[in-house]
Amino acid sequence: MNEQMEQLSCQELVELVTDYLEGVLSEEERLRFEDHIGRCGACKIYLEQMRQTISLLGHLPEEALTQDAERDLLEAFRGWRSA
């Protein structure tokens, strides 16, 4: 990795994980992400957990999520993003 390229923090990685899994990061962001994963065991585990979650939940039909559950999840994520 280019030494002048700023390293990602764990918080930055968490914010980029969805874009990484969807393959929409710029080349520079992807390299920074992969560099961090190569150095940080906790983030490597987090990435694998996200992959497993997407794999498991990707098979649930949309109607399986109740309106209450959808609302609770949206509120939880809104709170996480503003924290």
C-alpha positions, 0 to 999 in steps of 0.5 A: 500500500502507498505509505502516503495513503491514510489508513482507515480507522475501525469506525470508517471501515464499519461505515464502508462495509456495505459499499465494499461488499457491493463492490462500489468503493473507489480503488483507493477506498478498496485498497485502504479497506483491504489493508485495514482488514489485513491488519485488524483481526476484529474488523476481519471478523466483523466483515465475515459476520456481515457476509454471513448475515447478508447470506442468511437474510438475503433469503427472507422474503420482504413480507417476512418483516413485520411493519413493527420490526421494520420500524424498530430496525430503522430507528436503531440504525438511525440512532447508530448513524447519529451516535 
